[in-house]
Amino acid sequence: MISKPGGLLGVNGARFSAEIDAELFNRAEKELAAFVAAVNTVHGEEQAGAAADDWLLELIALEGPCKGASPDLRSVTIGAARRLALRLSLPSPAHAVLAIGQN
């Protein structure tokens, strides 16, 4: 490895990258926790678990690497909320049985 004054070349770059990754991880953790807490409050634990899975799928689905830019975690939450809304708008088999029983 090539050395320069102040240390080995690349060490500071790696430390900077790790700091950015740690900050991104902390932001993502807070965004996910807030989203799951809100879903749990409004729709219950089962939907909160499904919403967490949706959020992680949306994060994975971000197109392309960030190339130095931080990913838009709010768009991840919006995508997960869209999935939640779609799931909640679909009638479940239990709803169909109740509808038939009421006729």
LUMSETOR-330651 format. One line per field, with one value per atom (N, C-alpha, C, O, CB): residue in three letters; atom name; residue number from 1; x negated, y, z. Coordinates in Angstrom, 1 decimal. Atoms other than C-alpha are relative to their C-alpha. Glycine has a CB too. Layout:
<rs>
tiza <- [ALA / ...]
torti <- [CA / ...]
migu <- [NUM / ...]
xx <- [X / ...]
yy <- [Y / ...]
zz <- [Z / ...]
</rs>
This chain:
<rs>
tiza <- [MET / MET / MET / MET / MET / ILE / ILE / ILE / ILE / ILE / SER / SER / SER / SER / SER / LYS / LYS / LYS / LYS / LYS / PRO / PRO / PRO / PRO / PRO / GLY / GLY / GLY / GLY / GLY / GLY / GLY / GLY / GLY / GLY / LEU / LEU / LEU / LEU / LEU / LEU / LEU / LEU / LEU / LEU / GLY / GLY / GLY / GLY / GLY / VAL / VAL / VAL / VAL / VAL / ASN / ASN / ASN / ASN / ASN / GLY / GLY / GLY / GLY / GLY / ALA / ALA / ALA / ALA / ALA / ARG / ARG / ARG / ARG / ARG / PHE / PHE / PHE / PHE / PHE / SER / SER / SER / SER / SER / ALA / ALA / ALA / ALA / ALA / GLU / GLU / GLU / GLU / GLU / ILE / ILE / ILE / ILE / ILE / ASP / ASP / ASP / ASP / ASP / ALA / ALA / ALA / ALA / ALA / GLU / GLU / GLU / GLU / GLU / LEU / LEU / LEU / LEU / LEU / PHE / PHE / PHE / PHE / PHE / ASN / ASN / ASN / ASN / ASN / ARG / ARG / ARG / ARG / ARG / ALA / ALA / ALA / ALA / ALA / GLU / GLU / GLU / GLU / GLU / LYS / LYS / LYS / LYS / LYS / GLU / GLU / GLU / GLU / GLU / LEU / LEU / LEU / LEU / LEU / ALA / ALA / ALA / ALA / ALA / ALA / ALA / ALA / ALA / ALA / PHE / PHE / PHE / PHE / PHE / VAL / VAL / VAL / VAL / VAL / ALA / ALA / ALA / ALA / ALA / ALA / ALA / ALA / ALA / ALA / VAL / VAL / VAL / VAL / VAL / ASN / ASN / ASN / ASN / ASN / THR / THR / THR / THR / THR / VAL / VAL / VAL / VAL / VAL / HIS / HIS / HIS / HIS / HIS / GLY / GLY / GLY / GLY / GLY / GLU / GLU / GLU / GLU / GLU / GLU / GLU / GLU / GLU / GLU / GLN / GLN / GLN / GLN / GLN / ALA / ALA / ALA / ALA / ALA / GLY / GLY / GLY / GLY / GLY / ALA / ALA / ALA / ALA / ALA / ALA / ALA / ALA / ALA / ALA / ALA / ALA / ALA / ALA / ALA / ASP / ASP / ASP / ASP / ASP / ASP / ASP / ASP / ASP / ASP / TRP / TRP / TRP / TRP / TRP / LEU / LEU / LEU / LEU / LEU / LEU / LEU / LEU / LEU / LEU / GLU / GLU / GLU / GLU / GLU / LEU / LEU / LEU / LEU / LEU / ILE / ILE / ILE / ILE / ILE / ALA / ALA / ALA / ALA / ALA / LEU / LEU / LEU / LEU / LEU / GLU / GLU / GLU / GLU / GLU / GLY / GLY / GLY / GLY / GLY / PRO / PRO / PRO / PRO / PRO / CYS / CYS / CYS / CYS / CYS / LYS / LYS / LYS / LYS / LYS / GLY / GLY / GLY / GLY / GLY / ALA / ALA / ALA / ALA / ALA / SER / SER / SER / SER / SER / PRO / PRO / PRO / PRO / PRO / ASP / ASP / ASP / ASP / ASP / LEU / LEU / LEU / LEU / LEU / ARG / ARG / ARG / ARG / ARG / SER / SER / SER / SER / SER / VAL / VAL / VAL / VAL / VAL / THR / THR / THR / THR / THR / ILE / ILE / ILE / ILE / ILE / GLY / GLY / GLY / GLY / GLY / ALA / ALA / ALA / ALA / ALA / ALA / ALA / ALA / ALA / ALA / ARG / ARG / ARG / ARG / ARG / ARG / ARG / ARG / ARG / ARG / LEU / LEU / LEU / LEU / LEU / ALA / ALA / ALA / ALA / ALA / LEU / LEU / LEU / LEU / LEU / ARG / ARG / ARG / ARG / ARG / LEU / LEU / LEU / LEU / LEU / SER / SER / SER / SER / SER / LEU / LEU / LEU / LEU / LEU / PRO / PRO / PRO / PRO / PRO / SER / SER / SER / SER / SER / PRO / PRO / PRO / PRO / PRO / ALA / ALA / ALA / ALA / ALA / HIS / HIS / HIS / HIS / HIS / ALA / ALA / ALA / ALA / ALA / VAL / VAL / VAL / VAL / VAL / LEU / LEU / LEU / LEU / LEU / ALA / ALA / ALA / ALA / ALA / ILE / ILE / ILE / ILE / ILE / GLY / GLY / GLY / GLY / GLY / GLN / GLN / GLN / GLN / GLN / ASN / ASN / ASN / ASN / ASN]
torti <- [N / CA / C / O / CB / N / CA / C / O / CB / N / CA / C / O / CB / N / CA / C / O / CB / N / CA / C / O / CB / N / CA / C / O / CB / N / CA / C / O / CB / N / CA / C / O / CB / N / CA / C / O / CB / N / CA / C / O / CB / N / CA / C / O / CB / N / CA / C / O / CB / N / CA / C / O / CB / N / CA / C / O / CB / N / CA / C / O / CB / N / CA / C / O / CB / N / CA / C / O / CB / N / CA / C / O / CB / N / CA / C / O / CB / N / CA / C / O / CB / N / CA / C / O / CB / N / CA / C / O / CB / N / CA / C / O / CB / N / CA / C / O / CB / N / CA / C / O / CB / N / CA / C / O / CB / N / CA / C / O / CB / N / CA / C / O / CB / N / CA / C / O / CB / N / CA / C / O / CB / N / CA / C / O / CB / N / CA / C / O / CB / N / CA / C / O / CB / N / CA / C / O / CB / N / CA / C / O / CB / N / CA / C / O / CB / N / CA / C / O / CB / N / CA / C / O / CB / N / CA / C / O / CB / N / CA / C / O / CB / N / CA / C / O / CB / N / CA / C / O / CB / N / CA / C / O / CB / N / CA / C / O / CB / N / CA / C / O / CB / N / CA / C / O / CB / N / CA / C / O / CB / N / CA / C / O / CB / N / CA / C / O / CB / N / CA / C / O / CB / N / CA / C / O / CB / N / CA / C / O / CB / N / CA / C / O / CB / N / CA / C / O / CB / N / CA / C / O / CB / N / CA / C / O / CB / N / CA / C / O / CB / N / CA / C / O / CB / N / CA / C / O / CB / N / CA / C / O / CB / N / CA / C / O / CB / N / CA / C / O / CB / N / CA / C / O / CB / N / CA / C / O / CB / N / CA / C / O / CB / N / CA / C / O / CB / N / CA / C / O / CB / N / CA / C / O / CB / N / CA / C / O / CB / N / CA / C / O / CB / N / CA / C / O / CB / N / CA / C / O / CB / N / CA / C / O / CB / N / CA / C / O / CB / N / CA / C / O / CB / N / CA / C / O / CB / N / CA / C / O / CB / N / CA / C / O / CB / N / CA / C / O / CB / N / CA / C / O / CB / N / CA / C / O / CB / N / CA / C / O / CB / N / CA / C / O / CB / N / CA / C / O / CB / N / CA / C / O / CB / N / CA / C / O / CB / N / CA / C / O / CB / N / CA / C / O / CB / N / CA / C / O / CB / N / CA / C / O / CB / N / CA / C / O / CB / N / CA / C / O / CB / N / CA / C / O / CB / N / CA / C / O / CB / N / CA / C / O / CB / N / CA / C / O / CB / N / CA / C / O / CB / N / CA / C / O / CB / N / CA / C / O / CB / N / CA / C / O / CB / N / CA / C / O / CB / N / CA / C / O / CB / N / CA / C / O / CB]
migu <- [1 / 1 / 1 / 1 / 1 / 2 / 2 / 2 / 2 / 2 / 3 / 3 / 3 / 3 / 3 / 4 / 4 / 4 / 4 / 4 / 5 / 5 / 5 / 5 / 5 / 6 / 6 / 6 / 6 / 6 / 7 / 7 / 7 / 7 / 7 / 8 / 8 / 8 / 8 / 8 / 9 / 9 / 9 / 9 / 9 / 10 / 10 / 10 / 10 / 10 / 11 / 11 / 11 / 11 / 11 / 12 / 12 / 12 / 12 / 12 / 13 / 13 / 13 / 13 / 13 / 14 / 14 / 14 / 14 / 14 / 15 / 15 / 15 / 15 / 15 / 16 / 16 / 16 / 16 / 16 / 17 / 17 / 17 / 17 / 17 / 18 / 18 / 18 / 18 / 18 / 19 / 19 / 19 / 19 / 19 / 20 / 20 / 20 / 20 / 20 / 21 / 21 / 21 / 21 / 21 / 22 / 22 / 22 / 22 / 22 / 23 / 23 / 23 / 23 / 23 / 24 / 24 / 24 / 24 / 24 / 25 / 25 / 25 / 25 / 25 / 26 / 26 / 26 / 26 / 26 / 27 / 27 / 27 / 27 / 27 / 28 / 28 / 28 / 28 / 28 / 29 / 29 / 29 / 29 / 29 / 30 / 30 / 30 / 30 / 30 / 31 / 31 / 31 / 31 / 31 / 32 / 32 / 32 / 32 / 32 / 33 / 33 / 33 / 33 / 33 / 34 / 34 / 34 / 34 / 34 / 35 / 35 / 35 / 35 / 35 / 36 / 36 / 36 / 36 / 36 / 37 / 37 / 37 / 37 / 37 / 38 / 38 / 38 / 38 / 38 / 39 / 39 / 39 / 39 / 39 / 40 / 40 / 40 / 40 / 40 / 41 / 41 / 41 / 41 / 41 / 42 / 42 / 42 / 42 / 42 / 43 / 43 / 43 / 43 / 43 / 44 / 44 / 44 / 44 / 44 / 45 / 45 / 45 / 45 / 45 / 46 / 46 / 46 / 46 / 46 / 47 / 47 / 47 / 47 / 47 / 48 / 48 / 48 / 48 / 48 / 49 / 49 / 49 / 49 / 49 / 50 / 50 / 50 / 50 / 50 / 51 / 51 / 51 / 51 / 51 / 52 / 52 / 52 / 52 / 52 / 53 / 53 / 53 / 53 / 53 / 54 / 54 / 54 / 54 / 54 / 55 / 55 / 55 / 55 / 55 / 56 / 56 / 56 / 56 / 56 / 57 / 57 / 57 / 57 / 57 / 58 / 58 / 58 / 58 / 58 / 59 / 59 / 59 / 59 / 59 / 60 / 60 / 60 / 60 / 60 / 61 / 61 / 61 / 61 / 61 / 62 / 62 / 62 / 62 / 62 / 63 / 63 / 63 / 63 / 63 / 64 / 64 / 64 / 64 / 64 / 65 / 65 / 65 / 65 / 65 / 66 / 66 / 66 / 66 / 66 / 67 / 67 / 67 / 67 / 67 / 68 / 68 / 68 / 68 / 68 / 69 / 69 / 69 / 69 / 69 / 70 / 70 / 70 / 70 / 70 / 71 / 71 / 71 / 71 / 71 / 72 / 72 / 72 / 72 / 72 / 73 / 73 / 73 / 73 / 73 / 74 / 74 / 74 / 74 / 74 / 75 / 75 / 75 / 75 / 75 / 76 / 76 / 76 / 76 / 76 / 77 / 77 / 77 / 77 / 77 / 78 / 78 / 78 / 78 / 78 / 79 / 79 / 79 / 79 / 79 / 80 / 80 / 80 / 80 / 80 / 81 / 81 / 81 / 81 / 81 / 82 / 82 / 82 / 82 / 82 / 83 / 83 / 83 / 83 / 83 / 84 / 84 / 84 / 84 / 84 / 85 / 85 / 85 / 85 / 85 / 86 / 86 / 86 / 86 / 86 / 87 / 87 / 87 / 87 / 87 / 88 / 88 / 88 / 88 / 88 / 89 / 89 / 89 / 89 / 89 / 90 / 90 / 90 / 90 / 90 / 91 / 91 / 91 / 91 / 91 / 92 / 92 / 92 / 92 / 92 / 93 / 93 / 93 / 93 / 93 / 94 / 94 / 94 / 94 / 94 / 95 / 95 / 95 / 95 / 95 / 96 / 96 / 96 / 96 / 96 / 97 / 97 / 97 / 97 / 97 / 98 / 98 / 98 / 98 / 98 / 99 / 99 / 99 / 99 / 99 / 100 / 100 / 100 / 100 / 100 / 101 / 101 / 101 / 101 / 101 / 102 / 102 / 102 / 102 / 102 / 103 / 103 / 103 / 103 / 103]
xx <- [-0.8 / 0.0 / -0.9 / -2.0 / 1.0 / 0.7 / -1.2 / 0.2 / 1.4 / 0.3 / -0.2 / -1.9 / -0.1 / -0.7 / -1.0 / 0.1 / -1.5 / 0.0 / 0.3 / 1.1 / 0.0 / -1.9 / 1.4 / 2.4 / -0.4 / -1.3 / 0.9 / 0.5 / 1.5 / 1.0 / -0.5 / 1.2 / 0.0 / -0.5 / 1.4 / -0.1 / 1.8 / 1.0 / 2.1 / 0.2 / -1.0 / 3.5 / 1.2 / 1.1 / -0.6 / -1.2 / 7.1 / 0.6 / 1.8 / -0.3 / -0.5 / 7.4 / 1.1 / 2.1 / -1.1 / -1.0 / 9.1 / 1.2 / 2.3 / -0.7 / -1.2 / 11.3 / 0.9 / 2.1 / -0.5 / -0.8 / 12.4 / 0.8 / 1.9 / -0.9 / -0.6 / 13.1 / 1.2 / 2.2 / -1.0 / -1.0 / 15.1 / 1.2 / 2.4 / -0.5 / -1.0 / 17.1 / 0.8 / 2.0 / -0.6 / -0.6 / 17.8 / 0.9 / 2.0 / -1.0 / -0.8 / 19.0 / 1.3 / 2.4 / -0.8 / -1.2 / 21.4 / 1.0 / 2.2 / -0.4 / -0.8 / 22.6 / 0.7 / 1.9 / -0.8 / -0.6 / 23.2 / 1.1 / 2.2 / -1.1 / -1.0 / 25.1 / 1.3 / 2.4 / -0.5 / -1.2 / 27.3 / 0.7 / 1.9 / -0.6 / -0.6 / 27.9 / 0.9 / 2.0 / -1.0 / -0.7 / 29.0 / 1.3 / 2.4 / -0.8 / -1.1 / 31.3 / 1.1 / 2.3 / -0.4 / -0.9 / 32.8 / 0.7 / 1.9 / -0.7 / -0.6 / 33.4 / 1.1 / 2.1 / -1.1 / -1.0 / 35.2 / 1.2 / 2.4 / -0.6 / -1.1 / 37.3 / 0.9 / 2.1 / -0.5 / -0.7 / 38.3 / 0.8 / 1.9 / -0.9 / -0.7 / 39.1 / 1.2 / 2.2 / -1.0 / -1.1 / 41.3 / 1.1 / 2.3 / -0.5 / -1.1 / 43.2 / 0.7 / 1.9 / -0.6 / -0.6 / 43.7 / 0.8 / 1.9 / -1.1 / -0.7 / 44.8 / 1.3 / 2.4 / -0.8 / -1.3 / 47.4 / 1.0 / 2.2 / -0.3 / -0.9 / 48.8 / 0.5 / 1.7 / -0.8 / -0.4 / 48.9 / 1.1 / 2.1 / -1.2 / -1.0 / 50.9 / 1.3 / 2.4 / -0.5 / -1.2 / 53.4 / 0.6 / 1.8 / -0.3 / -0.5 / 53.6 / -0.3 / 0.1 / -0.5 / 0.3 / 52.2 / -1.4 / -2.0 / 1.0 / 1.3 / 49.2 / -0.2 / -1.3 / -0.2 / 0.1 / 49.9 / -0.4 / -1.3 / 1.3 / 0.3 / 50.0 / -1.3 / -2.0 / 1.1 / 1.3 / 47.0 / -1.2 / -2.1 / -0.2 / 1.0 / 44.9 / 0.0 / -1.1 / 0.3 / -0.1 / 46.1 / -0.6 / -1.3 / 1.4 / 0.5 / 45.3 / -1.5 / -2.1 / 0.7 / 1.4 / 41.8 / -0.7 / -1.7 / -0.4 / 0.4 / 41.3 / 0.1 / -0.9 / 0.7 / -0.2 / 42.7 / -1.1 / -1.6 / 1.4 / 1.0 / 40.3 / -1.4 / -2.1 / -0.1 / 1.3 / 37.3 / -0.1 / -1.1 / -0.3 / -0.1 / 38.4 / -0.2 / -0.8 / 1.3 / 0.2 / 38.7 / -1.4 / -1.9 / 1.0 / 1.4 / 35.2 / -0.9 / -1.7 / -0.5 / 0.8 / 33.8 / 0.2 / -0.7 / 0.3 / -0.4 / 35.6 / -0.5 / -0.3 / 1.5 / 0.6 / 33.9 / -0.8 / -1.7 / -0.8 / 0.7 / 32.6 / -1.4 / -1.7 / 0.7 / 1.4 / 28.8 / -0.6 / 0.0 / -0.1 / 0.8 / 26.1 / 0.2 / 0.5 / -1.5 / -0.2 / 26.2 / -1.1 / -0.8 / 0.1 / 1.1 / 22.8 / -0.2 / -0.3 / 0.2 / 0.3 / 22.1 / 1.2 / 1.1 / -0.8 / -1.3 / 25.7 / 0.7 / 0.7 / 0.9 / -0.7 / 27.7 / 1.4 / 2.0 / 0.3 / -1.3 / 30.8 / 1.2 / 1.1 / 0.2 / -1.2 / 34.2 / 0.8 / 1.7 / 0.8 / -0.7 / 35.5 / 1.5 / 2.4 / -0.6 / -1.4 / 38.8 / 0.7 / 1.9 / 0.2 / -0.6 / 39.5 / 0.2 / 1.1 / -0.8 / -0.1 / 38.9 / 1.3 / 2.0 / -1.3 / -1.2 / 41.5 / 1.3 / 2.3 / -0.1 / -1.2 / 44.0 / 0.3 / 1.5 / -0.3 / -0.2 / 43.5 / 0.6 / 1.5 / -1.2 / -0.5 / 44.1 / 1.5 / 2.3 / -0.9 / -1.3 / 47.2 / 1.0 / 2.1 / 0.0 / -0.8 / 48.5 / 0.3 / 1.5 / -0.7 / -0.3 / 48.1 / 1.0 / 1.9 / -1.3 / -0.9 / 49.9 / 1.4 / 2.4 / -0.4 / -1.3 / 52.8 / 0.6 / 1.8 / -0.1 / -0.5 / 53.1 / 0.5 / 1.5 / -1.1 / -0.4 / 53.1 / 1.3 / 2.1 / -1.2 / -1.2 / 55.7 / 1.3 / 2.4 / -0.2 / -1.2 / 58.0 / 0.5 / 1.6 / -0.4 / -0.4 / 58.1 / 0.9 / 0.5 / -1.2 / -0.8 / 61.0 / -0.6 / -1.1 / 1.5 / 0.5 / 59.9 / 1.1 / 2.2 / -0.6 / -1.0 / 61.6 / 1.0 / 2.2 / -0.6 / -0.9 / 63.1 / 1.0 / 2.2 / -0.8 / -0.9 / 64.7 / 1.1 / 2.2 / -0.7 / -0.9 / 66.2 / 1.0 / 2.2 / -0.7 / -0.9 / 67.7 / 1.0 / 2.2 / -0.8 / -0.9 / 69.2 / 1.0 / 2.2 / -0.8 / -0.9 / 70.7 / 1.0 / 2.2 / -0.8 / -1.0 / 72.3 / 1.0 / 2.2 / -0.8 / -0.8 / 73.6 / 1.0 / 2.1 / -0.8 / -0.9 / 75.3 / 1.1 / 2.1 / -0.8 / -1.0 / 77.3 / 1.2 / 2.1 / -0.5]
yy <- [-1.2 / 0.0 / 1.2 / 1.2 / 0.0 / -1.2 / 3.5 / 0.8 / 1.0 / 0.8 / -0.8 / 5.7 / 1.5 / 1.8 / -0.4 / -1.4 / 9.4 / 0.6 / 0.0 / 0.6 / -0.6 / 11.9 / -0.1 / 0.2 / 1.5 / 0.2 / 11.2 / -1.4 / -1.7 / 0.9 / 1.4 / 7.5 / -0.7 / -0.1 / -0.1 / 0.7 / 4.9 / 0.5 / 0.9 / -1.5 / -0.4 / 5.8 / -0.9 / -2.1 / 0.1 / 0.8 / 4.7 / -0.3 / -0.6 / -1.3 / 0.3 / 4.3 / 1.1 / 0.8 / 0.0 / -1.0 / 7.7 / -0.1 / 0.2 / 1.4 / 0.2 / 7.1 / -1.1 / -1.0 / -0.4 / 1.1 / 3.8 / 0.4 / 0.0 / -1.3 / -0.5 / 5.4 / 0.9 / 0.9 / 0.7 / -1.0 / 8.2 / -0.8 / -0.5 / 0.9 / 0.9 / 5.5 / -0.7 / -0.8 / -1.0 / 0.7 / 3.6 / 1.0 / 0.6 / -0.6 / -1.0 / 6.8 / 0.3 / 0.5 / 1.3 / -0.3 / 7.5 / -1.2 / -1.0 / 0.2 / 1.2 / 3.9 / -0.1 / -0.5 / -1.3 / 0.0 / 4.1 / 1.1 / 0.8 / 0.3 / -1.1 / 7.4 / -0.5 / -0.3 / 1.3 / 0.5 / 5.9 / -1.1 / -1.1 / -0.6 / 1.1 / 2.8 / 0.6 / 0.1 / -1.0 / -0.6 / 5.0 / 0.7 / 0.6 / 1.0 / -0.7 / 7.1 / -1.1 / -0.9 / 0.8 / 1.1 / 3.9 / -0.7 / -0.9 / -1.0 / 0.7 / 2.3 / 0.9 / 0.4 / -0.2 / -1.0 / 5.5 / 0.1 / 0.1 / 1.4 / -0.1 / 5.7 / -1.2 / -1.1 / 0.3 / 1.2 / 2.1 / -0.1 / -0.5 / -1.2 / 0.1 / 2.2 / 0.9 / 0.5 / 0.3 / -1.0 / 5.3 / -0.5 / -0.4 / 1.4 / 0.5 / 3.7 / -1.2 / -1.2 / -0.4 / 1.2 / 0.4 / 0.4 / -0.2 / -1.0 / -0.5 / 2.2 / 0.6 / 0.3 / 1.0 / -0.6 / 4.2 / -1.1 / -1.0 / 1.0 / 1.1 / 1.1 / -0.8 / -1.2 / -0.9 / 0.8 / -0.8 / 0.7 / 0.1 / -0.3 / -0.8 / 2.0 / 0.0 / -0.1 / 1.5 / -0.2 / 2.3 / -1.4 / -1.5 / 0.8 / 1.3 / -1.3 / -1.2 / -2.3 / -0.1 / 1.2 / -3.6 / -0.7 / -0.3 / -1.0 / 0.7 / -5.9 / -0.8 / -0.8 / -0.9 / 0.8 / -8.2 / 0.9 / 0.5 / -0.8 / -0.9 / -5.4 / 0.7 / 1.0 / 1.1 / -0.7 / -3.7 / -0.9 / -0.5 / 0.3 / 1.0 / -6.9 / -0.1 / -0.1 / -1.3 / 0.0 / -7.0 / 1.3 / 1.3 / -0.3 / -1.3 / -3.3 / 0.1 / 0.7 / 1.1 / 0.0 / -3.8 / -0.8 / -0.4 / -0.6 / 0.8 / -6.5 / 0.8 / 0.8 / -1.3 / -0.9 / -4.1 / 1.0 / 1.3 / 0.6 / -1.1 / -1.4 / -0.5 / 0.2 / 0.6 / 0.5 / -3.6 / -0.4 / -0.2 / -1.3 / 0.3 / -4.8 / 1.3 / 1.3 / -0.7 / -1.3 / -1.2 / 0.5 / 1.1 / 1.1 / -0.5 / -0.4 / -0.8 / -0.3 / -0.2 / 0.9 / -3.4 / 0.4 / 0.3 / -1.5 / -0.3 / -2.3 / 1.3 / 1.7 / -0.1 / -1.3 / 1.1 / -0.3 / -1.1 / 0.7 / 0.3 / 1.3 / 0.6 / 1.8 / 0.6 / -0.4 / 1.5 / 0.4 / 0.7 / 1.1 / -0.4 / 2.3 / 1.5 / 2.2 / -0.4 / -1.4 / 5.7 / 0.9 / 2.1 / 0.1 / -0.8 / 6.8 / 1.3 / 2.4 / 0.3 / -1.1 / 9.0 / 0.8 / 1.4 / 1.0 / -0.7 / 10.3 / -0.9 / -2.2 / 0.4 / 0.7 / 9.2 / -0.5 / 0.4 / 0.8 / 0.4 / 7.1 / 0.8 / 1.2 / -1.5 / -0.7 / 8.8 / -1.0 / -1.7 / 0.6 / 0.9 / 6.9 / 0.3 / -0.6 / 0.0 / -0.3 / 8.8 / -0.6 / -1.1 / 1.6 / 0.7 / 7.3 / -1.5 / -2.1 / 0.2 / 1.4 / 3.9 / -0.1 / -1.1 / -0.5 / 0.0 / 4.7 / 0.2 / -0.5 / 1.0 / -0.2 / 6.0 / -1.3 / -1.6 / 1.2 / 1.3 / 2.8 / -1.1 / -1.8 / -0.5 / 1.0 / 0.6 / 0.4 / -0.5 / 0.0 / -0.4 / 2.7 / -0.3 / -0.7 / 1.5 / 0.3 / 2.2 / -1.5 / -1.9 / 0.3 / 1.5 / -1.6 / -0.3 / -1.1 / -0.7 / 0.2 / -1.4 / 0.4 / -0.4 / 0.8 / -0.5 / 0.6 / -1.0 / -1.3 / 1.3 / 1.0 / -2.0 / -1.2 / -1.8 / -0.3 / 1.3 / -4.9 / 0.2 / -0.6 / -0.3 / -0.3 / -3.2 / 0.2 / 0.0 / 1.2 / -0.3 / -2.3 / -1.3 / -1.3 / 1.0 / 1.2 / -5.9 / -0.8 / -0.9 / -0.9 / 0.7 / -7.8 / -1.4 / -2.1 / -0.2 / 1.3 / -10.8 / -1.1 / -0.7 / 0.1 / 1.1 / -14.2 / 0.1 / -0.3 / -1.4 / -0.2 / -13.5 / 1.0 / 0.9 / 0.4 / -1.0 / -10.4 / -0.5 / -0.2 / 1.2 / 0.6 / -12.4 / -0.9 / -0.9 / -0.8 / 0.9 / -14.9 / 0.8 / 0.5 / -0.9 / -0.9 / -12.1 / 0.6 / 0.7 / 1.0 / -0.7 / -10.4 / -1.0 / -0.7 / 0.5 / 1.0 / -13.7 / -0.3 / -0.5 / -1.3 / 0.3 / -14.4 / 1.1 / 0.8 / -0.3 / -1.1 / -11.0 / 0.1 / 0.8 / 1.3 / -0.1 / -11.5 / -0.9 / -1.0 / -0.3]
zz <- [0.0 / 0.0 / 0.0 / 0.6 / 1.2 / 0.1 / -0.7 / 1.2 / 1.7 / -1.3 / -1.2 / 2.3 / -0.4 / -1.4 / 1.1 / 0.1 / 2.6 / 1.4 / 2.3 / -0.9 / -1.3 / 5.4 / 0.6 / 0.0 / -0.1 / -0.7 / 7.9 / 0.0 / 0.6 / -0.6 / -0.1 / 7.3 / -1.4 / -2.4 / 0.5 / 1.2 / 4.6 / -0.9 / -0.5 / 0.3 / 1.0 / 1.4 / 0.0 / 0.0 / -1.4 / 0.0 / 1.5 / 1.4 / 1.5 / -0.6 / -1.3 / 5.2 / 0.4 / 0.9 / 1.1 / -0.3 / 5.7 / -0.9 / -0.4 / -0.2 / 0.9 / 2.7 / 0.5 / 0.4 / -1.5 / -0.6 / 4.2 / 1.2 / 1.4 / 0.2 / -1.2 / 7.5 / -0.3 / 0.3 / 0.9 / 0.4 / 5.8 / -0.6 / -0.3 / -1.1 / 0.5 / 3.9 / 1.1 / 1.0 / -1.0 / -1.2 / 7.1 / 0.8 / 1.2 / 0.9 / -0.7 / 8.7 / -0.7 / -0.1 / 0.3 / 0.9 / 5.8 / 0.1 / 0.3 / -1.4 / -0.2 / 6.0 / 1.3 / 1.4 / -0.3 / -1.3 / 9.7 / 0.1 / 0.7 / 1.1 / 0.0 / 9.3 / -0.8 / -0.4 / -0.6 / 0.8 / 6.5 / 0.7 / 0.7 / -1.3 / -0.7 / 8.6 / 1.1 / 1.3 / 0.6 / -1.0 / 11.5 / -0.5 / 0.1 / 0.8 / 0.6 / 9.3 / -0.4 / -0.2 / -1.2 / 0.5 / 7.7 / 1.2 / 1.1 / -0.8 / -1.2 / 11.2 / 0.6 / 0.9 / 1.0 / -0.5 / 12.4 / -0.9 / -0.4 / 0.2 / 0.9 / 9.3 / 0.0 / 0.1 / -1.5 / -0.1 / 9.4 / 1.3 / 1.3 / -0.2 / -1.3 / 13.1 / 0.1 / 0.7 / 1.1 / 0.0 / 12.7 / -0.8 / -0.4 / -0.5 / 0.9 / 9.8 / 0.7 / 0.7 / -1.3 / -0.6 / 11.6 / 1.3 / 1.5 / 0.4 / -1.1 / 14.8 / -0.4 / 0.3 / 0.9 / 0.5 / 12.9 / -0.5 / -0.2 / -1.1 / 0.5 / 11.1 / 1.2 / 1.2 / -1.0 / -1.2 / 14.4 / 0.8 / 1.2 / 0.9 / -0.7 / 16.0 / -0.7 / 0.0 / 0.2 / 0.8 / 13.2 / -0.4 / -0.4 / -1.2 / 0.6 / 11.8 / 0.8 / 0.4 / -1.3 / -0.8 / 14.5 / -0.4 / -1.4 / -0.2 / 0.1 / 14.9 / -1.3 / -1.8 / 1.2 / 1.2 / 12.0 / -1.2 / -2.0 / -0.3 / 1.1 / 9.5 / 0.1 / -0.9 / -0.2 / -0.3 / 11.1 / -0.5 / -1.1 / 1.5 / 0.4 / 10.5 / -1.5 / -2.1 / 0.5 / 1.5 / 6.8 / -0.5 / -1.5 / -0.5 / 0.4 / 6.5 / 0.1 / -0.8 / 0.8 / -0.2 / 7.8 / -1.2 / -1.8 / 1.3 / 1.2 / 5.1 / -1.3 / -2.1 / -0.1 / 1.2 / 2.5 / -0.1 / -1.1 / 0.0 / 0.0 / 3.6 / -0.4 / -1.2 / 1.4 / 0.4 / 3.3 / -1.4 / -2.1 / 0.9 / 1.4 / -0.1 / -0.9 / -1.9 / -0.4 / 0.7 / -1.2 / 0.0 / -0.9 / 0.6 / -0.1 / 0.1 / -0.9 / -1.6 / 1.5 / 0.9 / -1.8 / -1.4 / -2.3 / 0.2 / 1.3 / -4.9 / -0.6 / -1.7 / -0.2 / 0.5 / -5.1 / -1.2 / -1.2 / 1.1 / 1.3 / -8.6 / 0.1 / 0.4 / -1.2 / 0.2 / -9.0 / 1.3 / 2.3 / -0.9 / -1.2 / -6.5 / 0.2 / -0.7 / -0.1 / -0.3 / -4.8 / -0.5 / -0.7 / 1.5 / 0.5 / -6.1 / 0.8 / 0.2 / -1.5 / -0.8 / -3.2 / 0.6 / 1.6 / -0.7 / -0.5 / -2.8 / 0.9 / 0.7 / -1.3 / -0.9 / 0.0 / -0.6 / -1.2 / 1.4 / 0.5 / -0.9 / 0.6 / 1.8 / 0.1 / -0.5 / -0.5 / 0.8 / 0.2 / -1.2 / -0.9 / 2.5 / 0.0 / 0.3 / 1.4 / 0.0 / 2.3 / -1.1 / -1.0 / -0.1 / 1.1 / -1.1 / 0.3 / -0.2 / -1.3 / -0.4 / 0.4 / 0.9 / 0.7 / 0.8 / -0.9 / 3.1 / -0.8 / -0.5 / 1.1 / 0.8 / 0.5 / -0.8 / -0.9 / -1.0 / 0.7 / -1.5 / 0.9 / 0.4 / -0.7 / -0.9 / 1.5 / 0.4 / 0.6 / 1.3 / -0.3 / 2.4 / -1.1 / -0.9 / 0.3 / 1.1 / -1.1 / 0.0 / -0.2 / -1.3 / -0.1 / -0.7 / 1.1 / 0.9 / 0.3 / -1.1 / 2.6 / -0.4 / -0.1 / 1.3 / 0.5 / 1.1 / -1.0 / -0.9 / -0.7 / 0.9 / -1.7 / 0.7 / 0.4 / -1.1 / -0.7 / 0.7 / 0.8 / 0.9 / 1.0 / -0.8 / 2.9 / -0.8 / -0.3 / 0.9 / 0.9 / 0.0 / -0.6 / -1.1 / -1.1 / 0.5 / -1.2 / 1.0 / 2.2 / -0.4 / -1.0 / 0.4 / 0.3 / -0.6 / -0.6 / -0.5 / 2.4 / -0.2 / -0.3 / 1.4 / 0.0 / 2.2 / 1.1 / 0.9 / 0.0 / -1.1 / 5.6 / -0.3 / 0.1 / 1.3 / 0.4 / 4.3 / -1.0 / -0.9 / -0.6 / 1.0 / 1.4 / 0.7 / 0.4 / -1.0 / -0.8 / 3.9 / 0.7 / 0.8 / 0.9 / -0.7 / 6.0 / -0.9 / -0.6 / 0.7 / 0.9 / 3.0 / -0.5 / -0.7 / -1.2 / 0.4 / 1.8 / 1.1 / 0.9 / -0.5 / -1.2 / 5.3 / 0.3 / 0.9 / 1.2 / -0.3 / 5.5 / -1.0 / -0.8 / 0.0 / 1.0 / 2.3 / 0.3 / -0.5 / -1.4]
</rs>
